[in-house]
Amino acid sequence: MPPLLTGSLYDAYGSYALVPAPLPVVAATALVLTATGVRRAVSHRAPAVAPH
């Protein structure tokens, strides 16, 4: 996790125990953005040229 978020969570709760809590949200967001970005890139890609 970014140090600023880690520090903010520590300041708010006085413990590092909650630092891993946002990880599933970050991972799910990355998965969705990657999946949609790859799908969009593949659909906008020029068709492959067949060898002669």
PDB file of N, H, CA, C and O in Angstrom:
ATOM      1  N   MET A   1       0.852  -1.176   0.000  1.00  0.00           N
ATOM      2  CA  MET A   1       0.000   0.000   0.000  1.00  0.00           C
ATOM      3  C   MET A   1       0.893   1.232   0.000  1.00  0.00           C
ATOM      4  O   MET A   1       2.003   1.205   0.532  1.00  0.00           O
ATOM      5  N   PRO A   2       0.406   2.302  -0.594  1.00  0.00           N
ATOM      6  CA  PRO A   2       1.195   3.532  -0.594  1.00  0.00           C
ATOM      7  C   PRO A   2       1.467   4.006   0.836  1.00  0.00           C
ATOM      8  O   PRO A   2       0.612   3.867   1.711  1.00  0.00           O
ATOM      9  N   PRO A   3       2.638   4.558   1.069  1.00  0.00           N
ATOM     10  CA  PRO A   3       2.990   5.003   2.418  1.00  0.00           C
ATOM     11  C   PRO A   3       2.026   6.037   3.008  1.00  0.00           C
ATOM     12  O   PRO A   3       1.787   6.042   4.215  1.00  0.00           O
ATOM     13  N   LEU A   4       1.477   6.902   2.169  1.00  0.00           N
ATOM     14  H   LEU A   4       1.671   6.898   1.188  1.00  0.00           H
ATOM     15  CA  LEU A   4       0.542   7.906   2.704  1.00  0.00           C
ATOM     16  C   LEU A   4      -0.725   7.252   3.238  1.00  0.00           C
ATOM     17  O   LEU A   4      -1.241   7.655   4.281  1.00  0.00           O
ATOM     18  N   LEU A   5      -1.224   6.256   2.537  1.00  0.00           N
ATOM     19  H   LEU A   5      -0.805   5.928   1.690  1.00  0.00           H
ATOM     20  CA  LEU A   5      -2.408   5.544   3.010  1.00  0.00           C
ATOM     21  C   LEU A   5      -2.090   4.758   4.278  1.00  0.00           C
ATOM     22  O   LEU A   5      -2.879   4.739   5.223  1.00  0.00           O
ATOM     23  N   THR A   6      -0.936   4.116   4.287  1.00  0.00           N
ATOM     24  H   THR A   6      -0.295   4.132   3.520  1.00  0.00           H
ATOM     25  CA  THR A   6      -0.520   3.361   5.468  1.00  0.00           C
ATOM     26  C   THR A   6      -0.418   4.284   6.680  1.00  0.00           C
ATOM     27  O   THR A   6      -0.918   3.962   7.758  1.00  0.00           O
ATOM     28  N   GLY A   7       0.227   5.426   6.496  1.00  0.00           N
ATOM     29  H   GLY A   7       0.633   5.688   5.621  1.00  0.00           H
ATOM     30  CA  GLY A   7       0.362   6.388   7.593  1.00  0.00           C
ATOM     31  C   GLY A   7      -0.977   6.935   8.043  1.00  0.00           C
ATOM     32  O   GLY A   7      -1.205   7.119   9.239  1.00  0.00           O
ATOM     33  N   SER A   8      -1.868   7.196   7.092  1.00  0.00           N
ATOM     34  H   SER A   8      -1.684   7.046   6.121  1.00  0.00           H
ATOM     35  CA  SER A   8      -3.198   7.711   7.448  1.00  0.00           C
ATOM     36  C   SER A   8      -3.985   6.693   8.263  1.00  0.00           C
ATOM     37  O   SER A   8      -4.632   7.048   9.248  1.00  0.00           O
ATOM     38  N   LEU A   9      -3.931   5.425   7.852  1.00  0.00           N
ATOM     39  H   LEU A   9      -3.405   5.137   7.052  1.00  0.00           H
ATOM     40  CA  LEU A   9      -4.626   4.384   8.612  1.00  0.00           C
ATOM     41  C   LEU A   9      -4.025   4.232  10.006  1.00  0.00           C
ATOM     42  O   LEU A   9      -4.750   4.048  10.983  1.00  0.00           O
ATOM     43  N   TYR A  10      -2.706   4.309  10.093  1.00  0.00           N
ATOM     44  H   TYR A  10      -2.117   4.459   9.299  1.00  0.00           H
ATOM     45  CA  TYR A  10      -2.070   4.198  11.403  1.00  0.00           C
ATOM     46  C   TYR A  10      -2.457   5.370  12.295  1.00  0.00           C
ATOM     47  O   TYR A  10      -2.758   5.183  13.474  1.00  0.00           O
ATOM     48  N   ASP A  11      -2.450   6.580  11.734  1.00  0.00           N
ATOM     49  H   ASP A  11      -2.206   6.731  10.777  1.00  0.00           H
ATOM     50  CA  ASP A  11      -2.835   7.762  12.513  1.00  0.00           C
ATOM     51  C   ASP A  11      -4.287   7.680  12.977  1.00  0.00           C
ATOM     52  O   ASP A  11      -4.606   8.066  14.102  1.00  0.00           O
ATOM     53  N   ALA A  12      -5.155   7.181  12.118  1.00  0.00           N
ATOM     54  H   ALA A  12      -4.896   6.868  11.205  1.00  0.00           H
ATOM     55  CA  ALA A  12      -6.580   7.127  12.452  1.00  0.00           C
ATOM     56  C   ALA A  12      -6.895   6.058  13.494  1.00  0.00           C
ATOM     57  O   ALA A  12      -7.747   6.263  14.359  1.00  0.00           O
ATOM     58  N   TYR A  13      -6.200   4.901  13.412  1.00  0.00           N
ATOM     59  H   TYR A  13      -5.508   4.734  12.709  1.00  0.00           H
ATOM     60  CA  TYR A  13      -6.574   3.775  14.271  1.00  0.00           C
ATOM     61  C   TYR A  13      -5.488   3.363  15.258  1.00  0.00           C
ATOM     62  O   TYR A  13      -5.735   2.532  16.131  1.00  0.00           O
ATOM     63  N   GLY A  14      -4.285   3.935  15.133  1.00  0.00           N
ATOM     64  H   GLY A  14      -4.084   4.611  14.424  1.00  0.00           H
ATOM     65  CA  GLY A  14      -3.218   3.617  16.068  1.00  0.00           C
ATOM     66  C   GLY A  14      -2.643   2.221  15.913  1.00  0.00           C
ATOM     67  O   GLY A  14      -1.988   1.715  16.824  1.00  0.00           O
ATOM     68  N   SER A  15      -2.879   1.598  14.778  1.00  0.00           N
ATOM     69  H   SER A  15      -3.411   2.008  14.038  1.00  0.00           H
ATOM     70  CA  SER A  15      -2.396   0.241  14.557  1.00  0.00           C
ATOM     71  C   SER A  15      -2.225   0.007  13.058  1.00  0.00           C
ATOM     72  O   SER A  15      -2.901   0.628  12.238  1.00  0.00           O
ATOM     73  N   TYR A  16      -1.321  -0.889  12.722  1.00  0.00           N
ATOM     74  H   TYR A  16      -0.773  -1.393  13.389  1.00  0.00           H
ATOM     75  CA  TYR A  16      -1.135  -1.263  11.322  1.00  0.00           C
ATOM     76  C   TYR A  16      -2.020  -2.448  10.929  1.00  0.00           C
ATOM     77  O   TYR A  16      -1.916  -2.944   9.807  1.00  0.00           O
ATOM     78  N   ALA A  17      -2.873  -2.899  11.816  1.00  0.00           N
ATOM     79  H   ALA A  17      -2.957  -2.496  12.727  1.00  0.00           H
ATOM     80  CA  ALA A  17      -3.693  -4.079  11.567  1.00  0.00           C
ATOM     81  C   ALA A  17      -4.653  -3.882  10.386  1.00  0.00           C
ATOM     82  O   ALA A  17      -4.970  -4.850   9.695  1.00  0.00           O
ATOM     83  N   LEU A  18      -5.110  -2.680  10.146  1.00  0.00           N
ATOM     84  H   LEU A  18      -4.852  -1.893  10.708  1.00  0.00           H
ATOM     85  CA  LEU A  18      -6.072  -2.437   9.067  1.00  0.00           C
ATOM     86  C   LEU A  18      -5.420  -2.107   7.732  1.00  0.00           C
ATOM     87  O   LEU A  18      -6.122  -1.902   6.742  1.00  0.00           O
ATOM     88  N   VAL A  19      -4.098  -2.053   7.682  1.00  0.00           N
ATOM     89  H   VAL A  19      -3.527  -2.220   8.486  1.00  0.00           H
ATOM     90  CA  VAL A  19      -3.420  -1.707   6.432  1.00  0.00           C
ATOM     91  C   VAL A  19      -3.764  -2.680   5.307  1.00  0.00           C
ATOM     92  O   VAL A  19      -3.988  -2.224   4.185  1.00  0.00           O
ATOM     93  N   PRO A  20      -3.821  -4.002   5.540  1.00  0.00           N
ATOM     94  CA  PRO A  20      -4.160  -4.913   4.437  1.00  0.00           C
ATOM     95  C   PRO A  20      -5.632  -4.876   4.023  1.00  0.00           C
ATOM     96  O   PRO A  20      -5.982  -5.444   2.988  1.00  0.00           O
ATOM     97  N   ALA A  21      -6.490  -4.235   4.787  1.00  0.00           N
ATOM     98  H   ALA A  21      -6.205  -3.773   5.627  1.00  0.00           H
ATOM     99  CA  ALA A  21      -7.932  -4.249   4.498  1.00  0.00           C
ATOM    100  C   ALA A  21      -8.285  -3.715   3.111  1.00  0.00           C
ATOM    101  O   ALA A  21      -9.148  -4.309   2.464  1.00  0.00           O
ATOM    102  N   PRO A  22      -7.677  -2.634   2.608  1.00  0.00           N
ATOM    103  CA  PRO A  22      -8.046  -2.136   1.277  1.00  0.00           C
ATOM    104  C   PRO A  22      -7.482  -2.960   0.122  1.00  0.00           C
ATOM    105  O   PRO A  22      -7.854  -2.723  -1.027  1.00  0.00           O
ATOM    106  N   LEU A  23      -6.607  -3.908   0.386  1.00  0.00           N
ATOM    107  H   LEU A  23      -6.304  -4.100   1.319  1.00  0.00           H
ATOM    108  CA  LEU A  23      -5.980  -4.668  -0.691  1.00  0.00           C
ATOM    109  C   LEU A  23      -6.973  -5.397  -1.600  1.00  0.00           C
ATOM    110  O   LEU A  23      -6.791  -5.355  -2.816  1.00  0.00           O
ATOM    111  N   PRO A  24      -8.002  -6.056  -1.088  1.00  0.00           N
ATOM    112  CA  PRO A  24      -8.959  -6.699  -2.007  1.00  0.00           C
ATOM    113  C   PRO A  24      -9.661  -5.704  -2.928  1.00  0.00           C
ATOM    114  O   PRO A  24      -9.941  -6.019  -4.085  1.00  0.00           O
ATOM    115  N   VAL A  25      -9.942  -4.522  -2.428  1.00  0.00           N
ATOM    116  H   VAL A  25      -9.715  -4.266  -1.488  1.00  0.00           H
ATOM    117  CA  VAL A  25     -10.593  -3.501  -3.254  1.00  0.00           C
ATOM    118  C   VAL A  25      -9.639  -3.040  -4.351  1.00  0.00           C
ATOM    119  O   VAL A  25     -10.040  -2.894  -5.506  1.00  0.00           O
ATOM    120  N   VAL A  26      -8.383  -2.814  -3.994  1.00  0.00           N
ATOM    121  H   VAL A  26      -8.057  -2.932  -3.056  1.00  0.00           H
ATOM    122  CA  VAL A  26      -7.382  -2.390  -4.971  1.00  0.00           C
ATOM    123  C   VAL A  26      -7.173  -3.485  -6.019  1.00  0.00           C
ATOM    124  O   VAL A  26      -7.089  -3.196  -7.212  1.00  0.00           O
ATOM    125  N   ALA A  27      -7.092  -4.735  -5.573  1.00  0.00           N
ATOM    126  H   ALA A  27      -7.160  -4.969  -4.603  1.00  0.00           H
ATOM    127  CA  ALA A  27      -6.886  -5.850  -6.496  1.00  0.00           C
ATOM    128  C   ALA A  27      -8.084  -6.010  -7.442  1.00  0.00           C
ATOM    129  O   ALA A  27      -7.896  -6.232  -8.638  1.00  0.00           O
ATOM    130  N   ALA A  28      -9.292  -5.901  -6.926  1.00  0.00           N
ATOM    131  H   ALA A  28      -9.445  -5.721  -5.954  1.00  0.00           H
ATOM    132  CA  ALA A  28     -10.488  -6.037  -7.767  1.00  0.00           C
ATOM    133  C   ALA A  28     -10.565  -4.897  -8.785  1.00  0.00           C
ATOM    134  O   ALA A  28     -10.928  -5.115  -9.941  1.00  0.00           O
ATOM    135  N   THR A  29     -10.227  -3.699  -8.357  1.00  0.00           N
ATOM    136  H   THR A  29      -9.932  -3.522  -7.418  1.00  0.00           H
ATOM    137  CA  THR A  29     -10.225  -2.558  -9.270  1.00  0.00           C
ATOM    138  C   THR A  29      -9.195  -2.758 -10.375  1.00  0.00           C
ATOM    139  O   THR A  29      -9.474  -2.498 -11.545  1.00  0.00           O
ATOM    140  N   ALA A  30      -8.011  -3.219 -10.005  1.00  0.00           N
ATOM    141  H   ALA A  30      -7.784  -3.430  -9.054  1.00  0.00           H
ATOM    142  CA  ALA A  30      -6.973  -3.478 -11.009  1.00  0.00           C
ATOM    143  C   ALA A  30      -7.412  -4.563 -11.986  1.00  0.00           C
ATOM    144  O   ALA A  30      -7.155  -4.465 -13.185  1.00  0.00           O
ATOM    145  N   LEU A  31      -8.070  -5.590 -11.475  1.00  0.00           N
ATOM    146  H   LEU A  31      -8.279  -5.670 -10.500  1.00  0.00           H
ATOM    147  CA  LEU A  31      -8.559  -6.667 -12.342  1.00  0.00           C
ATOM    148  C   LEU A  31      -9.574  -6.150 -13.352  1.00  0.00           C
ATOM    149  O   LEU A  31      -9.493  -6.468 -14.538  1.00  0.00           O
ATOM    150  N   VAL A  32     -10.524  -5.359 -12.884  1.00  0.00           N
ATOM    151  H   VAL A  32     -10.589  -5.101 -11.920  1.00  0.00           H
ATOM    152  CA  VAL A  32     -11.557  -4.813 -13.776  1.00  0.00           C
ATOM    153  C   VAL A  32     -10.938  -3.887 -14.815  1.00  0.00           C
ATOM    154  O   VAL A  32     -11.263  -3.980 -15.999  1.00  0.00           O
ATOM    155  N   LEU A  33     -10.050  -2.996 -14.382  1.00  0.00           N
ATOM    156  H   LEU A  33      -9.786  -2.921 -13.421  1.00  0.00           H
ATOM    157  CA  LEU A  33      -9.433  -2.069 -15.326  1.00  0.00           C
ATOM    158  C   LEU A  33      -8.560  -2.801 -16.337  1.00  0.00           C
ATOM    159  O   LEU A  33      -8.537  -2.439 -17.513  1.00  0.00           O
ATOM    160  N   THR A  34      -7.852  -3.813 -15.895  1.00  0.00           N
ATOM    161  H   THR A  34      -7.870  -4.108 -14.940  1.00  0.00           H
ATOM    162  CA  THR A  34      -7.018  -4.594 -16.809  1.00  0.00           C
ATOM    163  C   THR A  34      -7.879  -5.365 -17.802  1.00  0.00           C
ATOM    164  O   THR A  34      -7.592  -5.376 -18.999  1.00  0.00           O
ATOM    165  N   ALA A  35      -8.922  -6.004 -17.313  1.00  0.00           N
ATOM    166  H   ALA A  35      -9.155  -5.996 -16.341  1.00  0.00           H
ATOM    167  CA  ALA A  35      -9.790  -6.798 -18.192  1.00  0.00           C
ATOM    168  C   ALA A  35     -10.469  -5.917 -19.238  1.00  0.00           C
ATOM    169  O   ALA A  35     -10.515  -6.281 -20.413  1.00  0.00           O
ATOM    170  N   THR A  36     -10.985  -4.783 -18.834  1.00  0.00           N
ATOM    171  H   THR A  36     -10.947  -4.487 -17.880  1.00  0.00           H
ATOM    172  CA  THR A  36     -11.661  -3.912 -19.799  1.00  0.00           C
ATOM    173  C   THR A  36     -10.660  -3.251 -20.728  1.00  0.00           C
ATOM    174  O   THR A  36     -10.953  -3.052 -21.907  1.00  0.00           O
ATOM    175  N   GLY A  37      -9.486  -2.908 -20.222  1.00  0.00           N
ATOM    176  H   GLY A  37      -9.248  -3.070 -19.264  1.00  0.00           H
ATOM    177  CA  GLY A  37      -8.463  -2.295 -21.070  1.00  0.00           C
ATOM    178  C   GLY A  37      -7.948  -3.260 -22.110  1.00  0.00           C
ATOM    179  O   GLY A  37      -7.758  -2.872 -23.262  1.00  0.00           O
ATOM    180  N   VAL A  38      -7.717  -4.501 -21.744  1.00  0.00           N
ATOM    181  H   VAL A  38      -7.871  -4.817 -20.807  1.00  0.00           H
ATOM    182  CA  VAL A  38      -7.246  -5.507 -22.690  1.00  0.00           C
ATOM    183  C   VAL A  38      -8.326  -5.791 -23.722  1.00  0.00           C
ATOM    184  O   VAL A  38      -8.031  -5.888 -24.913  1.00  0.00           O
ATOM    185  N   ARG A  39      -9.551  -5.923 -23.290  1.00  0.00           N
ATOM    186  H   ARG A  39      -9.791  -5.845 -22.322  1.00  0.00           H
ATOM    187  CA  ARG A  39     -10.653  -6.185 -24.222  1.00  0.00           C
ATOM    188  C   ARG A  39     -10.782  -5.033 -25.222  1.00  0.00           C
ATOM    189  O   ARG A  39     -10.974  -5.258 -26.417  1.00  0.00           O
ATOM    190  N   ARG A  40     -10.677  -3.806 -24.726  1.00  0.00           N
ATOM    191  H   ARG A  40     -10.522  -3.624 -23.755  1.00  0.00           H
ATOM    192  CA  ARG A  40     -10.791  -2.635 -25.593  1.00  0.00           C
ATOM    193  C   ARG A  40      -9.615  -2.588 -26.577  1.00  0.00           C
ATOM    194  O   ARG A  40      -9.809  -2.277 -27.753  1.00  0.00           O
ATOM    195  N   ALA A  41      -8.409  -2.892 -26.111  1.00  0.00           N
ATOM    196  H   ALA A  41      -8.252  -3.145 -25.157  1.00  0.00           H
ATOM    197  CA  ALA A  41      -7.235  -2.866 -26.985  1.00  0.00           C
ATOM    198  C   ALA A  41      -7.335  -3.936 -28.068  1.00  0.00           C
ATOM    199  O   ALA A  41      -6.966  -3.693 -29.217  1.00  0.00           O
ATOM    200  N   VAL A  42      -7.826  -5.107 -27.711  1.00  0.00           N
ATOM    201  H   VAL A  42      -8.125  -5.304 -26.778  1.00  0.00           H
ATOM    202  CA  VAL A  42      -7.955  -6.187 -28.698  1.00  0.00           C
ATOM    203  C   VAL A  42      -9.031  -5.852 -29.720  1.00  0.00           C
ATOM    204  O   VAL A  42      -8.862  -6.136 -30.906  1.00  0.00           O
ATOM    205  N   SER A  43     -10.122  -5.261 -29.290  1.00  0.00           N
ATOM    206  H   SER A  43     -10.260  -5.030 -28.326  1.00  0.00           H
ATOM    207  CA  SER A  43     -11.198  -4.953 -30.230  1.00  0.00           C
ATOM    208  C   SER A  43     -10.830  -3.807 -31.170  1.00  0.00           C
ATOM    209  O   SER A  43     -11.382  -3.717 -32.267  1.00  0.00           O
ATOM    210  N   HIS A  44      -9.906  -2.924 -30.764  1.00  0.00           N
ATOM    211  H   HIS A  44      -9.458  -2.996 -29.872  1.00  0.00           H
ATOM    212  CA  HIS A  44      -9.502  -1.806 -31.610  1.00  0.00           C
ATOM    213  C   HIS A  44      -8.230  -2.101 -32.405  1.00  0.00           C
ATOM    214  O   HIS A  44      -7.746  -1.248 -33.148  1.00  0.00           O
ATOM    215  N   ARG A  45      -7.701  -3.287 -32.249  1.00  0.00           N
ATOM    216  H   ARG A  45      -8.094  -3.981 -31.645  1.00  0.00           H
ATOM    217  CA  ARG A  45      -6.470  -3.657 -32.942  1.00  0.00           C
ATOM    218  C   ARG A  45      -6.767  -3.900 -34.415  1.00  0.00           C
ATOM    219  O   ARG A  45      -7.832  -4.400 -34.776  1.00  0.00           O
ATOM    220  N   ALA A  46      -5.806  -3.537 -35.256  1.00  0.00           N
ATOM    221  H   ALA A  46      -4.940  -3.131 -34.962  1.00  0.00           H
ATOM    222  CA  ALA A  46      -5.953  -3.782 -36.696  1.00  0.00           C
ATOM    223  C   ALA A  46      -5.917  -5.284 -36.938  1.00  0.00           C
ATOM    224  O   ALA A  46      -5.185  -6.000 -36.255  1.00  0.00           O
ATOM    225  N   PRO A  47      -6.692  -5.768 -37.895  1.00  0.00           N
ATOM    226  CA  PRO A  47      -6.685  -7.205 -38.163  1.00  0.00           C
ATOM    227  C   PRO A  47      -5.306  -7.659 -38.664  1.00  0.00           C
ATOM    228  O   PRO A  47      -4.595  -6.918 -39.342  1.00  0.00           O
ATOM    229  N   ALA A  48      -4.962  -8.878 -38.313  1.00  0.00           N
ATOM    230  H   ALA A  48      -5.540  -9.480 -37.762  1.00  0.00           H
ATOM    231  CA  ALA A  48      -3.679  -9.436 -38.732  1.00  0.00           C
ATOM    232  C   ALA A  48      -3.682  -9.665 -40.232  1.00  0.00           C
ATOM    233  O   ALA A  48      -4.701 -10.048 -40.806  1.00  0.00           O
ATOM    234  N   VAL A  49      -2.547  -9.432 -40.863  1.00  0.00           N
ATOM    235  H   VAL A  49      -1.719  -9.120 -40.397  1.00  0.00           H
ATOM    236  CA  VAL A  49      -2.419  -9.641 -42.304  1.00  0.00           C
ATOM    237  C   VAL A  49      -2.055 -11.097 -42.538  1.00  0.00           C
ATOM    238  O   VAL A  49      -1.099 -11.606 -41.953  1.00  0.00           O
ATOM    239  N   ALA A  50      -2.821 -11.770 -43.399  1.00  0.00           N
ATOM    240  H   ALA A  50      -3.598 -11.356 -43.874  1.00  0.00           H
ATOM    241  CA  ALA A  50      -2.572 -13.171 -43.700  1.00  0.00           C
ATOM    242  C   ALA A  50      -1.345 -13.286 -44.598  1.00  0.00           C
ATOM    243  O   ALA A  50      -1.182 -12.492 -45.524  1.00  0.00           O
ATOM    244  N   PRO A  51      -0.480 -14.268 -44.334  1.00  0.00           N
ATOM    245  CA  PRO A  51       0.705 -14.439 -45.202  1.00  0.00           C
ATOM    246  C   PRO A  51       0.289 -14.905 -46.591  1.00  0.00           C
ATOM    247  O   PRO A  51      -0.710 -15.607 -46.752  1.00  0.00           O
ATOM    248  N   HIS A  52       1.060 -14.509 -47.577  1.00  0.00           N
ATOM    249  H   HIS A  52       1.871 -13.940 -47.445  1.00  0.00           H
ATOM    250  CA  HIS A  52       0.737 -14.864 -48.969  1.00  0.00           C
ATOM    251  C   HIS A  52       1.392 -16.144 -49.351  1.00  0.00           C
ATOM    252  O   HIS A  52       1.238 -16.603 -50.482  1.00  0.00           O
TER     253      HIS A  52
END
